[in-house]
Amino acid sequence: MADIEKICALAKKESYNLATLTADKKNEILLAIADEIEKSKDAILKENAKDIAAANSLSEAMRDRLRLNDARIAAICEGVRDVAKLDDPVGEITETFRHPNGLEISKVRVPLGVIGVIYESRPNVTADVAALCIKSGNCVVLRGGKEAINSNRILARIICDAIEKSGFISRDIVAFVDDVTREGSLSMLRQSKYIDVIIPRGGDGLKRFVLENALMPVIASAGGNCHLYVEKTADLDMAAAVVANAKLSRPSTCNALEQLLVDRSVAKEFLPLVCDILKENGCVVNGSEEARSYCDYIIPCDEDEYYKEHGDKVLTVYIVDGVKEAVDRVNNHSTNHSEGILTKDEKAAEYFTSKVDSACVYVNASTRFTDGFEFGFGAEIGISTQKLHARGPLGLKQLTSEKYIVRGNGQVRK
């Protein structure tokens, strides 16, 4: 436990230096990190193979979260390089105004300081988060899950080695908690003296654990019980393609579709169409008795299924009567992550987008686009499902705060 406090203290000490590092130097560090990861591909894959071998008890979807290959390592490097290309938000003046007494007041973007991230299976998070934090001027303390410990450990070492080789700043700006026990997480969550904000990236269980135990502010970045609603005017062929993409393209991700709502007036035609596609691709479809009456291989389920993030090739179907019931259903069951409507009716789309209380709301598109890379952020540190201080994909600007710089010439308050 003493080691966790020590690495957090070192990160806090270096945060003041990183906050003033120039954009050019930060970019050089990021490019060096990408190069080192690329050169170390074989070593990374060797360590990742250990994690995969130890994950026999996990579902294939969960094993997919863990798995690295040539393409995924190339994507990690591309993401880090893309972050280097982005504008540096630190130092941006977002507002200026003059006080009646002549004071010049500016509002300026500044780093949050030290960000702690507790995450689960995906080893790419180690590189994504480190890149975003460095570019936004934040030190970071990383604590990954036990399933990916070997992959995370080597990636963190490569990143820190690249930082050290740059000669610009200490390797302590990226800290890795090499402790996957519950006690290790609790120790990290008590370091409010050194960690300014903590971000959980994983399922609802992790989110609750962090919210219940953290002594510092939390940006809740948790799982997604995502919905799509097929409204009665929807192009059904297009809707089936969107549903298939949202569910099947990568079912283990937090932006994958979990709950399908179908308007009663098109259920008889639409459900056999879409369920045939899902079944052919190995997806289990659960649903209400009414949904089952339109497609006999839908499996009956209880109400609990409608609250679940399945994280696998499992989809739950429910029949609704109009957009109002669909919105009520979404708001009562979702985790406020990503929801969508498939429709040709502009009024229905407007009602849905204005009434659904989630971070990202789509019209005629897959929920799979809720992603920092897809939104042009280079990568993301997570998807915030809360309202303060940021919501949706957390990119560079969302990892900054603002402070006021006030310039005068001797003014005193009367």
N, C-alpha and C positions, 0 to 999 in steps of 0.2 A: 504493500500500500504506500510505503514511503516513496517508492520509485514513481508512482503515479503523481503524487504531489510534486515531486522534483521536476518531472518533465513538464507539468503544467506551469510551474513557476518559471522554468527556463523559457517556455513559449511566451509567457506574459512579459518577461524581460525583453525578449526580442521583438515583441509586437510594436514597440515604440520606434525601433529601427526600420522595420518593414513598412510601417505606415508612411515613411518619408522616402522610401526607395523609388527611384524614377521609373516611369513606365518602360523605358528602354531596357533597364537592367532587369526588371521583372520579366519582360518578354524574353530576354536572353536566357534567363533561368528556365522558363517554360520550354523553350526550344531545346535546351540541353536535356531536360527531363524526357521529352519525347524521343530524342535521339538515343538516350540511355535505355529506355524501355524497348525501343526497336532493336537495339544491339543485343539486349538481354532476353530476347524472345524465347530461345530454347530453354534457358534456365527458368523462366517464368512458367512455361508449359510443363516442365518437369515437376515443379512445386504444385501447380494446379492439378496435375494427375494424381498427386497424393490426396488432395481434397476430394476429387471425384471418386477415387477408390474407397475412401472412408465414408462415402455418402450412399451406400447401397440401400439403406433403409428409407431414403427419401424418394418421393415421386419423381418421375422423369421431368416434370415441369420444374421442380425444385432443383434437380440436378442441372437442368439447363441454365438456371440462374448462376450456378457455380462455374459452368464450363467456359474455359477460354480456348481459343484456337487462333490460327494465323489471322483470320479476318477480324476477329474481335480485338486482338492486340493492335492490329492496324487501325481499327476504329478508335481505340483508346488514344493512340498517338495522334490521330487526326483531330480528335476532340481537344487534346492539350494544345496542339498547334493552332486550332481555331480560336481558342481562348486568347492566345498570344496576339491574334489579329484584331481582337475586339478593342474598342476604345476603352481607355482606363477611366473608370468613374471617379477615382479619388482626386479630390481637388476641384471637381466641377462646381462652379458657382450656380446654384439653382434659383437664387432670388437675391435681388439687392433693393434697398430702399433707404431713404434719408429721413432721419428723425427731424422734427421741427427745430431742434436746437443745433442741427448741423452734423450729428453723428451719422457716419456711413455704416450701414448694417448689411452684411452679406451672409447668406446661408450657403454653406459649403459641404460637399460630400466628404465623409471621412470613413475609414474602416470601423467595423464593430469592435475589433480588438483581437480577442482570442475566441475562436469558434470551436466548440466540441461537437463531434458528430459520432453518434452511435448507430451502426448500421448492421444489416443482416447479411444475406448470402452473396451479393454480387461483388466480386473483386474489382470490377471496373470503377466502382465508387471511390476506391482509394485514390486513383489517379484523377478522376473527375473533380473530386472535392479539393484535393491538394491544389490543382491548377486554378480553380475558381478562387480559392482563398488567397493564394499568392498574388494573383492578378488584382484582386480587390483590396490588397494590403492587409489581409488578416492572417495571423498565425492560426494553425489548426491542430487540434488534438483528435486523432482518429482511433476509434475502437470498433473493429469489425467483429462479425460473428464467428463462432467456433468452426462452422462448416467451411469457411474460406480462410482459415488462419494461415496456412502455408502460402497461399497466393497473396494475401494481404501483406504478410511479413516481407516477402521478397520485393513486392512493389514499393512498399514504404522505404525499404533500404535503398533501392535503386533511386528513388526520388530524392532522398536525403543525400546520397552520394553525389548526385548531379548538382544539388544546391551547393554543397561544400566545394566541389570542383570549380564552380563559377567564381568563387572568391569574393562575391558581393556581400554575403551575409551568412550568419550561422545556419547550420543544418537544423537547429532547434526550432526553426519556424514551422516545421512539419514534425509533429510528434506522433508516435504510434504506441498505443497501449497494448503491449503484448501479454494480455491477460484476458481470457475469455470467460472468466468466472462471474457469477452474479455479484460477488463481493468487489471484483474489479470495477464493474459498472457503477456500483453504489459509491465507491471511492471517487470515481471520476465525477459523479453527479454532486458530490459534496465540495468540489473545488471552486466554489463561487468567488473566492478571492482572486483566482487566476483566469477562470473561464467566464467570458462575458455573456455567452448565449450557447445553449445546447440544442442540437437538432437531431431528433430520432428519425431514422430512415428505415422503415420496415413496416410490419403489420400493426394491427391495433393493439396487440399485446405489448409490443415494445413501446408504442406511443403511451399507453396507460402507465407502464412501469416508469418511464421517464417523467411524465407529468406528475406522478405521485411522489417521486423521490428527488427531483432536481431542486437544488437550492438557488439556481440561477434562472433567468428567463428562458423559456422554451419556445422555439418555433416548431409547431407540430407538423411533421412531414410524415404522414402515415399511409396506410394502404388505401386502395380504391375499390369501393363497391359501386362500380360504374354502370349506368343505365343507358339504354337507347330505347326511344319510343317511336314505333312505326305508326304514324298518324294516318287517318283514313284516306287522305289524298296522295300519299306517298307513291312514287314510282317503285313498284314492288321488286322489280329486278334489281334496280339500283340499291334498294334497301337491303335485299338479301346479300348483295356483294359487300356492302358496308358492314353489316352484321358479321359476316364471315371473316372479314379482315379484322374487325375489332376484337373478335373472340379468338381466332385461330393463328394470327400472324406471330404472336408471342404471348401465349396465355398466362405466363408466369409474371408478367409485368403489372405494375399498379394501375396502368391506364388501359388494361384489357377489359373488354365488356364482360360483365358478370350477370346482369339482369336485363332481360328483354321484355319490354312492354309492347303489346300489340293491340291496336284498336279493334274492338269487337266486330266492326263492320267489314274488316278485311282479314280477320283471323282465319276464316275457313280457306281462303285462297293463299294467304301468305305463309302460314305455319308449315304446311307440307313442303312448300318451295324451299324455305330456309332450313327446315329440319333435315331435309334430304342432303343438303350441302354439309351441314354440321355432322350428321351421322357418317357420311362418306369419309370425313376427315377425323373420325375417332372421337368426336365430342359427345358427351353424355348430356341429354337435355332433360331437365326436371321441370315440373310445372303444376299448375292448378288442375283440378278436375275439368274445368271448362277448356283449358288449353289442350288437355289430353283428348277431349272429344273431337278435336280437329286433326289430331295426329296421334295415332294409337301407340307409337313407341316413345312418347313423352312419359317419363317416370313420375308417378305421384310424389309429392313432397309436402313437408309441413312448413309452417310460417318461418321457422328459423332459417331456412334456405335462402329466403329473400334478403336477409341481412348479411350474408356471407360473401367475403371475397374468396372465391374458390381457388384462384391461383393455378388453375389447371384447365384441362379441356372439359369443363363442366359449365353449363349455362342454365339459368332458371328463367322460366317464361311465366308471364302473368297477363291476363286479358283485362283491359280497361275500357271504359265507355267515355271517350272524349279526352281532350287535352287537359281539362281541369282535374279529372281523376288521375291522369298520368303524372301531372305536376305534384299533386298531393302524395301520390305513391313514392315518387322520387324523394321528395323532401322528408318523408317519414322513414325511408329505408337507406338512403345513401350515406356515404362518409364524406360528402361535400367535395369530392375530387373532380370527376369529369362525367358529364351527362350530355345526351344529344337527342334531337328530334329529327325524324326523316319525314319530310312533308313538302307539298307544293303550295300550301296555304300560308301566306305571309302573316296573317293575323294569328294563326296557331303558333307559328314560329316566334312571333313577337311575345305572345303570352308565355310561352315556354321559357324563352331566354330571360324575360324580365322577372318571372316568378320562381324559377329554380335557383336555389341558394347553394351553388357549388362554385369552386374556383374556376372551372372551365366549362363552358356550355357551347355545344356544337349544333349547327344546323346543316343537315345533309352531309355529314362527314364522320369518319371514324374517330372514336375517343383515343386511338393510339397516337394521335398527334400531340397529346399533352406530354411534352418532353422539352427540356431546355435546348437540346440540339436542334429539334424541329422548329422551335420558336426563334432560332437565331441567336441563342445565348452561348453557343459553343459547347456547353455542357450544363449540368444543373447540380446543385447540392441536394436537391430534393424537390418534392411538390408540397407546398404548404397548403393544408386543408383548414387553416384557421384564418382569422381576419386581421390579426395584428402580428408584426408590423407589415408583413408581406403575404401575398396569396398567390397560389399557382406555382409554376416553375420558378425556382430561386436561382437567378443568375447573378451577374456582377452587381448591378445596381441594388438588388434586393439584399446584398451582403454589406451594404453601407448604411450609415446613419447620416445625420446632418448636425453641424454645429454652427453657431453664429460667431462671426468675427466682426467686432465693432471697433471702428477707428474714429478717434476724436482729436481734438486739439485743446484739451483742458476742461472739457465740460464737466460740471458737477450737478447733481440732482438737487433741486430746490425742495 
